Amino acid sequence: MADAPFLTKTGKATLDDDVFAARFNEALVHECVRSELNARRRGTASTKTRGKVRGGGAKPWRQKGTGRARAGSIRSPIWTGGGTVFGPSPRHYTFKVNRKARRAALRSALSLHAQRGSLAVLPGGAFDAPATKTAAAALAKWGQPAPTLVALGADESDAARSFRNIDRTTVRDGANVGISDLLGAAALVVSEAALEHLTARAKGEGSEAETQEEVAS
């Protein structure tokens, strides 16, 4: 049975073996991470070809008799100020990954943290008010290396404000945690609310999980 320690109290939380004891599938994880990172690219890089650069409509000199090489336009790519050959143009870099593949990759990333012992669970109601010193002390006592990812529920604003100012600690809504976020963190702290959501997403349970998967892709 997979389990993880609580961050701010003694004892351990029981984890779903179907989600946190899965085999690591490197190929699927790599594909999903590429998909997520590509989807974050703006794709706005743009250059002008010789046909888009202003000017160059007139032939700079006559074809023969000058002794110089023939030229048809001052906007030729070999001229200074000319157009660009095979330069980038606005495009999107996204590509589709099937739902089953995304879920399997999510299970792989979560299981990796569980197997390494780099996963801790934040009990519900651990923070009634923002307390950065308390959050930092809890992470120091846990002793896991940074960077740390903290996944919280939508209503856990006090906990979010407690962790967000700690160096090399990133706070994310559990609904928006991606596979690249999980793999980029050396340690993972998940609140009980976010744990339920991530478990549902990884198992494909509920319409909310389906919606979040579509948004993430």
N, C-alpha and C positions, 0 to 999 in steps of 0.2 A: 504494500500500500504506500503510495507516494505521499509525502507530507512536507511541510515547510514550517520553520519557526515563526512565532509571532514577533513583531518588531518591538513593541512597547510593553510586553508582558511575557511571563513564562508560559511554556506549553507549545504545542504544535498544532497547526491546522491540517486537516486531512484534504488531500487533493484528489481529483478525479484521475484515475489511472489511464483512462482512455485519452486524456488530454496531456497529462504531465508525465506519462511513462511511455511515450511513443518513441519509435526508432527515428533517428535523425536522418532525414532525406536531403542530402546536400544539393542534389540537382534541383529539386523543387524549391528549396529555400533560395538558391541562387537565382532562379527564374523569377520568383516573386519579389525579391529585393530589387532586381533590375527593373521590374515593372513599376514598383513604387517610386524608385528614384527617377525613372524616366518620366513618370507622371508629374513629378514636381518641377521638371524643366519648363521654362517659359517658352522656349522655342521661338524667340523673337529676333535672333541674329539674322542680319540681312545685309547683303551687298548688292551692288549694281553691275550689271553686265554692260558691255559697250553700247548696247541699244538703249540703256536707261540713263547713262551719264549725259549731262547736258552739254551741248556743243558737238563739234565734230561732223557737222553736216556737209561742210565743204571740203573738197580735196585740198590738202595743204599746199601742194605744188603739182605742176603738170606731170604727166606720166613719164615723158622722155625728155632728154636734152639738158637736164640739170646736173647730171653726174651723181646725183644722190639716189639712194634706194627708193623704189616706188612706194608710195604711201597713199592710203585712201581716206584715212581719218586720224585726227589727233587723239581720238578716244579709243584707239586700238589698245588691247591689253599690254602690249609691249612698250607703250608710251607712258611716261609719267603723267598721272592724272587720268589715265585710261580706265576702262572697265576691268572688272575682276572675272577671271575664268574659273568656273566651277566653285564659286564662293557659296557660302550658306545663304539660305532664304528661309523665311518663316515657315515653320512646320511643327507638327506635334510628334512626340517621341513615344507616345503611349502604345502599349500592345496588351491584348487581352490575356488573362490567365484564368482558367476555369475555376469555378467555385470549389470543387473538390480539391484541386491543387492548392488553392489559397488556404483552405482549412488544414490540409496536411502540413503545409509549411508552417502555419501558426502553431500547430501541435508540436512540430519539431523544435521550434524556437523556444516555446515554453518548457518543453521537456528537457532541453539543454540546460536551462537555468536550474530546473528542479534537480537534475542529476549532478550538477556541479555544486549544489548547495548555495547558489547565489540568488536564491529566491526567498523573500520574507513576506509575511502577510501583516498588513496593518489592521488592527481590530477596528470595528466600527465604533465611532464615538471616542476615538483616542484623543482627539483635539476638539475641545469645546471653544477654544479661542486660538488665534494664531500664536505660536510659540516656536520660533526658529531655534532657540537654544535647546529646547527639549528634543526637537527633531534631529538636530545635529548630534546631540549626545546619544540618541538612540542608534543612529547610523554608525557612530564611532564605537559604540559598545558591540554592535553586530560585527564589525571588523572586516567587512568586504571592501575590496578596492573600488575606486571610482573609475569611470563615470557611472553614476547611478540613475536609473530611470524609475520614477514614481508614478504609478498608474492609479488614478483615483476615480471615484464616482462623480457624477455631475453635481451632486449636492454637497460635496465635501470641500467647500471653499476654505474653511479654517485650516484643514490639513494642507491644502495646496499652498496657502500663504505661508505656512510653516516651513515647507521644504523648498520653495522656489528661490530663496536667496542663498541657499547653500551652494558653495563652489562645486562645480562639476556635477550638479544634480539637476535633472530635467523632470519637470512635472507635465504629465499628459492626462487628458481625459481617457478613461479606459476604452471608450467607444472609438477613439481616434488613434490608438496605439497600433503602429504598423510592425511588420516583421523586421524591417530595417532598423526601427527603433529598438526592438528587443535585442537584435544582434549587435547593435552598436553600444549597448550598455554592458558593463562588467558585472553589475548587480541590479537586481530588479525587486522593487517593493510594490506590492499590489494590495490595495485595500480590499476588504471583504466584498464590497459592492462591485468593484472592478473585477475581482476574481470571478464572481458569478457571471458577469457579462462576457469576459474573455472565454470562460468555459463554454458558455452558450454559443459564442461565435465559432469556436474551434469545433464544436460538435454539430453546427448548423441547425441549432434549435431556435425556433421562433422567427417571426417576420422581421423583428428588429435586427436580429443578427444578419439576416439576408440583406436588409437595407444598408447596414453599415459596411458589409462586404462590397456592395456595389459602389458605395461612395469611396471606399479606399482604393478601388481599382480605377 
